[in-house]
Amino acid sequence: PTHILSIFLFLVHDQMWRVELAMTRILGATPAWFRPPYGNYNDELRQVAAIRNQQVVLWDFDSGDSVGASVQDSENAYQNEANARPNNLLALNHETYQTTA
């Protein structure tokens, strides 16, 4: 995959516009947040998001599924997080593995 920080800014604008267009057509709403791939961003990317009326958002909990965590491992991690009773939780999950989809 191409690292987002290596893409020219006009291409980032284009990719974000395409997502906005699709979401508007499908959901009737535009995104308010942008989660950069791999959590990588810099000030320029933050400025692009701001121009598009979006805020950069990152996760504060990773289920571990992208690195091979089993369903049980992910469930245990969620349970541990829930037991800590956080005020908020933004989880990172992937549905690319049959065992965690």
Sequence and secondary structure as in RCSB ss.txt:
>XXXX:A:sequence
PTHILSIFLFLVHDQMWRVELAMTRILGATPAWFRPPYGNYNDELRQVAAIRNQQVVLWDFDSGDSVGASVQDSE
NAYQNEANARPNNLLALNHETYQTTA
>XXXX:A:secstr
   GGGS HHHHHHHHHHHHHHHHHHHS   SEE  GGG   HHHHHHHHHTT EE   SEE SGGGT  HHHHH
HHHHHHHHT  S   EE    STTT 
